[in-house]
Amino acid sequence: MKKHNKIKGNIGEEKAIKYLINKNYKILEKNFTTKIGEIDIIAKDNDVVVFIEVKSRINLKYGNPYEAVNSKKQRKIINTAKLYSKYNKMYDTQFRFDILEYYINENKINHITNAFWT
């Protein structure tokens, strides 16, 4: 089951990167990982650094993809983003947290900007 989820996740992340590049985002990092957590994609949208959680689904049996980004997951992403900004000395930078849903069977992307805040 975990291997299957990893494959779905990789497919979704690759589709997400292509989508973001097509929307003129600059990809800064993929799978930024610390002891606290992981951020799937870190990109720049004009002058805003965007931390993006990618969720892929074959069907809606377990709900919409964005529903998997609960408050616990959000806290992990926020804390990991704080470390990223500290490591990269981004003191006067605007940040945003997005969720990118990828529906595999429909080959459809739903991009939720400002999905949650600090």
C-alpha positions in Angstrom: 0.0 0.0 0.0 2.8 2.5 0.9 4.6 1.8 -2.3 1.4 2.4 -4.3 0.9 5.8 -2.4 4.5 6.8 -3.1 4.0 6.1 -6.8 0.8 8.2 -6.8 2.7 10.9 -5.0 5.6 11.0 -7.4 3.2 11.2 -10.4 1.3 14.0 -8.8 4.5 15.9 -7.9 5.8 15.7 -11.5 2.4 16.9 -12.9 2.4 19.7 -10.3 5.9 20.8 -11.3 5.0 20.9 -15.0 1.8 22.8 -14.1 3.7 25.4 -12.0 6.4 26.0 -14.6 3.7 26.5 -17.2 2.2 29.2 -14.8 5.6 30.9 -14.7 6.5 29.7 -11.2 10.2 29.2 -10.5 10.9 25.9 -8.8 13.3 26.4 -5.8 13.2 23.0 -4.1 11.5 19.6 -4.4 10.9 17.4 -1.4 12.7 19.7 1.2 13.0 17.5 4.2 14.0 18.2 7.9 13.4 16.3 11.1 10.2 18.2 11.5 8.6 17.4 8.1 8.7 17.7 4.4 7.5 20.2 1.9 6.7 18.8 -1.6 7.5 21.8 -3.6 8.9 25.2 -2.8 8.5 27.7 -5.7 8.6 31.4 -6.4 5.5 33.2 -7.8 6.8 36.6 -8.7 8.2 37.9 -5.3 6.3 35.4 -3.1 7.9 32.1 -1.9 5.2 29.4 -2.1 5.2 26.2 0.0 3.1 23.7 -1.9 1.6 20.4 -0.6 0.7 18.1 -3.4 -2.1 15.5 -2.9 -2.9 13.0 -5.5 -6.0 10.8 -5.7 -7.4 8.1 -8.0 -10.9 8.5 -6.6 -12.7 10.3 -3.7 -13.1 7.2 -1.6 -11.1 8.8 1.2 -12.4 12.4 0.5 -11.0 15.3 -1.4 -7.3 15.6 -1.5 -7.2 18.9 0.4 -8.9 17.3 3.3 -5.8 15.2 4.0 -4.0 18.5 4.9 -5.4 18.7 8.4 -4.2 21.1 11.1 -1.4 18.7 12.3 -0.1 18.5 8.7 -0.4 22.3 8.3 1.7 22.9 11.5 4.4 20.5 10.2 4.5 22.4 6.9 4.6 25.8 8.6 7.4 24.8 10.9 9.4 23.2 8.1 8.8 26.4 6.1 10.2 28.5 9.0 13.4 26.3 9.0 13.7 26.7 5.2 13.4 30.5 5.4 15.9 30.6 8.3 18.4 28.4 6.4 18.1 30.6 3.3 18.1 33.9 5.3 14.7 35.0 3.9 13.9 37.6 6.5 12.0 40.1 4.4 10.2 37.6 2.1 6.5 37.1 1.6 5.3 33.5 2.0 2.2 31.6 1.0 1.0 28.1 1.6 -0.8 26.3 -1.3 -2.3 22.9 -1.9 -2.2 21.4 -5.3 -4.7 18.5 -5.9 -4.0 16.1 -8.7 -6.9 13.8 -9.8 -5.0 11.0 -11.6 -8.0 9.4 -13.4 -9.1 12.7 -14.8 -5.6 14.1 -15.3 -6.9 17.3 -13.6 -5.2 19.8 -11.3 -6.9 22.0 -8.8 -4.6 24.7 -7.3 -5.7 26.1 -4.0 -3.8 29.3 -3.3 -3.5 30.6 0.2 -4.9 27.3 1.5 -3.9 28.0 5.0 -2.0 30.6 7.1 0.5 30.8 9.9 
